[in-house]
Every structure is written in C-alpha cells, then in structure tokens.
Amino acid sequence: MMDSGMMQGMGMMSGYGMFFGMFFWILLSAGVIALVLWAVQKSGKTDSAAPQETAIDILKKRYARGEIDKEEYEEKKKTLQ
C-alpha cells in the first residue's frame, strides 16, 4: 500500500516538472524573440534618424574651410536658392 502512494506522488511531481520545463522554454523563446525584435528596431532607427545635410549646409562648410572663395560661395548660393 505504501508503494502505490509513493508512485502517485512521483507521478504528480513529474507532472509539475513537465509544466515548469515547458514554462521555462516558453519564457526562453519569448526572450530570444524579444531580443531579436529589439535589435532589428534599434538598427532600423539608426539609419532613418541620421540627419540629412542640405546643399546649402555643405556649401557653408566648404566656405568656412576655405575651399571656395566668397564669389564662388555667393554664386552657388544664388543657384541653390
């Protein structure tokens, strides 16, 4: 009689073990999926969030660096506007 009680107890423990094992793998899978989604979103934002320089900005920088003189700067500025 004691043997059958011990067997039922072991059966119940293995049932809990299967539940916690399945729960662990579900959590692990959800974590991996969340990590991949986060990485994809982060990499996508980096490319689209980069500010775009306008032609006027580039022209101003070239003039500031001394690559072009004032006449060329004014001429190109008129053309761009």
C-alpha positions in Angstrom: 0.0 0.0 0.0 2.9 2.4 0.7 4.3 1.7 -2.7 1.2 2.8 -4.6 1.1 6.1 -2.6 4.8 6.8 -3.4 4.1 6.1 -7.1 1.2 8.5 -7.2 3.4 11.2 -5.5 6.2 10.7 -8.0 3.6 10.9 -10.9 2.4 14.2 -9.6 6.0 15.5 -9.2 6.8 14.6 -12.8 3.7 16.5 -13.9 4.9 19.6 -12.2 8.3 19.1 -13.6 6.9 18.9 -17.1 4.8 22.1 -16.5 7.8 24.1 -15.2 10.1 22.7 -18.0 7.6 23.8 -20.7 7.1 27.2 -18.9 10.9 27.7 -18.9 11.2 27.0 -22.7 8.3 29.3 -23.5 9.9 32.1 -21.5 13.3 31.5 -23.1 11.8 31.5 -26.6 9.9 34.7 -25.8 13.0 36.3 -24.5 15.0 35.4 -27.6 12.2 36.7 -29.9 12.0 40.0 -27.9 15.8 40.4 -28.1 15.8 39.9 -31.9 12.9 42.4 -32.4 14.6 45.0 -30.2 17.9 44.6 -32.2 16.0 45.0 -35.5 14.2 48.1 -34.3 17.3 49.7 -33.0 19.3 49.1 -36.2 16.4 50.5 -38.3 16.2 53.7 -36.3 19.9 54.4 -36.6 19.7 54.6 -40.4 16.5 56.7 -40.6 17.3 59.0 -37.7 20.5 60.3 -39.3 20.0 64.0 -40.2 20.4 64.8 -43.9 22.7 67.7 -44.9 21.3 70.1 -47.4 23.3 71.5 -50.3 23.4 74.9 -48.5 24.9 73.3 -45.4 27.6 71.7 -47.5 28.3 75.0 -49.3 28.6 76.8 -45.9 31.0 74.2 -44.6 33.2 74.4 -47.8 33.3 78.2 -47.5 34.2 78.0 -43.8 37.0 75.6 -44.5 38.3 77.9 -47.2 37.8 75.5 -50.1 35.9 78.2 -52.1 36.1 82.0 -52.1 33.4 84.5 -51.3 32.5 85.0 -55.0 32.1 81.3 -55.7 30.1 80.9 -52.4 27.6 83.7 -53.4 27.3 82.4 -56.9 26.5 78.9 -55.8 24.2 80.1 -53.1 22.1 82.0 -55.7 22.0 78.9 -57.9 20.7 76.7 -55.0 18.1 79.1 -53.8 
